[in-house]
Amino acid sequence: MQNTVHFILQGKGGIGKTLVSTILAQWLAGKDETPLRCYDTDQENATFSRYKAMGVKHVPVMTDSRTIDPKRFDALMIDILEEDGNCVVDNGANTFSPLMGYLIENDCFALLQESGRKVYIHTIVGGGDTLHDTAMGFVSTAKATTVPLVLWENEHFGLLQSAAGKQFNESQTYADNSARVCGRVVLSARNNDTFGADIKKMNTARLTFDEVRASDKFNVMEKQRVKVVFRDLFEQLDKVQW
């Protein structure tokens, strides 16, 4: 993996964009010695930038009057283009529309590709009550660009199925846009009292998997469960058609 740019884009807040960003960044960092740069454009909840081990750079696009200035995204693009390496860009719900508008209006995807970058959009579809809104977000993102999509299916909000029991990946909504999807990653719902509690403990402390393994604040079984989760996710990422 060299000179790839990964945008995590989904307009619904609280659906797991930062979680996806941290998982993806850790997977990329472990692939080879290619430099990795991470960016957080969220102006209200810059959680990704709090993961110190990843050296995440916060991109200030909000003005003193608390409005978002699309031109401030120039700094992000310039930073990405100035150096080779892989990049992960976490985007908050509050900057989804401005960033998407900026990327399209300035033909940034083409610019990145012409500069030798392979660009991917990671979009998240959640289960339960979040399914409809996030599925519509998936559709709008697919229709707005020609960039390959990586679909993350987040089961932590419930199963990704309609009232009729049809799975999202069996739906017409997915079928109409499936040609754009180069890979799917399932964030499986596991036992909330064990796996869920351990992952929450890790995320609350803003730790990476490597930091958990080296920490004396996690016991051997907590470390094992975190290892199981990351092994599953990394194996799924390995299967994406990059």
Buried (B, 14 or more C-beta within 10 A) or exposed (E): BEBBBBBBBBBBEEBBBBBBBBBBBBBBBEBEEBEBBBBBBBBEBBBBBBBEBBEBBBBEBBEEEEEBBBEBBEBBBEBBBEEEBBBBBBBBBBBBEBBBEBBEEBEBBEBBBEEEBBBBBBBBBBBBEBBEBBBBBBBBBBEBBEBBBBBBBBBBBBBBBBEEEEEBBEBEBBEEBBEBBBBBBBBBBBEEEEBBEBBEBBBEBBBBBEBBEEBEEBEEEBBEBBBEBBEBBBEBBEEBEB
